[in-house]
Each structure stands twice: as C-alpha cells, then as structure tokens.
Amino acid sequence: MTATTLLAYMAMTDQLEGLVNYIWIPTLLICFISYFTAEMFNEVFGMAISTILQCFVADEEMFEVSERFAEGDLAKVIGKTNAAAKKDATIHPEASAAKEDVADAPDLA
C-alpha cells in the first residue's frame, strides 16, 4: 500500500506538475484503493487456505488411507500426521484412555 501510494505520488508529481494544483486528494484516493485491493486479496487468500485446511481434515477423518482424495505431497503430509497421532497415542496411553472414556460417556443433552 505504501509503495503503491509513493510510486503514484512520484509519477503524478513528475507528469502532472502544472496541471493539478492539489496532488494530495488523488494520492489519498490511490492510497484507499490500494488498501482495499490488498485487503480483498488477503481475504480471498485466507478463505482459500481455510478451505484447503477443511478439505484436508475432512479427507483425513472420513476416508481410509487407500480411499483418500489427497495425492502427492498432501498424501505424504496426511501420512505423517497419522503416524504422529499413532506415536502420540503410544507415548501417552493415558490420553488415549481419557479419549475413550469421553467417547463412552452418556449424552447429557
């Protein structure tokens, strides 16, 4: 945003020096437009990352290893995650027992 505004200001002072009396209004307009453009880009990027993460979790939870939709590097990451989860269960057996107790507990709702 700052770089865009600075470049626009420098370009306008060089090219519109005698044509425009007050250069700050166009500069502020460019600043606002560049801010909102960057904000929308970041929103779309964040939404894409969230969607990929949700698909990753859904694929990991819903399907067996051979039936998953993930391919290539993503499948390797899922495999590492599963291996780490199994390793964590063997290191902390009381945590696995606590999860089973919670799963066996009756619903109070």
N, C-alpha and C positions, 0 to 999 in steps of 0.2 A: 504494500500500500504506500509506504513512504517513498520507495524507489519510483513507483509509477507517478506519484504526485510530483516528485522532484524533477523527473525527466520531462513531464508535461509542462511544468513551470519554466524549465530551461528552454524548451522548444518554443513555448509561447513568447517568452521574452526576446528570443532571437528573431522569430518570424513575424510577430505581431507588435513590434515595438512602437510603431507610430499609429497603428490602427485602433488599439484598445487603450483606454485611459486607466482602467482599473482592472488589474490582472488577477486579483485575489478571488473574485467570485467564480470565474472559470476554474481556477486552481482548486478551490474548495469543492466545487461540483465534481471535478475529477477525483478528488480525494474520497468523497462519499461513494461515487460509483465504483471505484476500485475496492473500497472496503466491503461493499455489499457483494461484489463479484467474488472476492476472496472468501467471504462468509458462506455464500452459496456453494462454492467449490468444496469447502471443508465440510459442510453439511452432507453433501452428496457422497463425499469420500467416507465420512463416518458412517453413513447409512449402509454403504457397500461393505465396509468392514464388519458391521454388526450382522448383516445378512449372511456373510460368509461364516461368521462365528456360529450363528444359529444353525445353519445348514451342517456345519461340522459336528456340532453337538447332537443334532437330530440323527445324523448318519451314524454316529458312534453309538448312540443309545438304541436305535430302532433295528439295526441290522447286524447280522453276524459278519465276521471278517470277510468271508468269501462273497457275501451279497452286497457289500457296501458300494456306493456310487463313487467314492473318492478314488482317484487314480494318481499315480506318480508320487510326487513329493508329499502331497496331502495324505495319501495312504501310509506313507512312512511315518508321518507325524502321529497319525492315529495309532499305528502300531506301537510307537514309542510311548504314547500316553497310556495305552492298555498295559504295556509291560511295566511302566512305572506304578500304575494303580495296583497291579498284582504284587509287585515288590513291596509297596507300601502296606498292603494287607498282611504280608508275611512278617514285616518288621514290627508292625503294631497290631497284633492279633486282638487286643482289647478294643481297638477302634472298630474292627470288623464285627466283633461280638456286640458292641453297642449299636451298630447299624442294624444288625439282625433283631435285637431287642426292640428297636423302634419300629421296624417293619412288622413285628408280631403284635405290637400293642393295638388294642381295640380303638376304633374311631370314637371320639367323644362328641363329635358334631351331630 
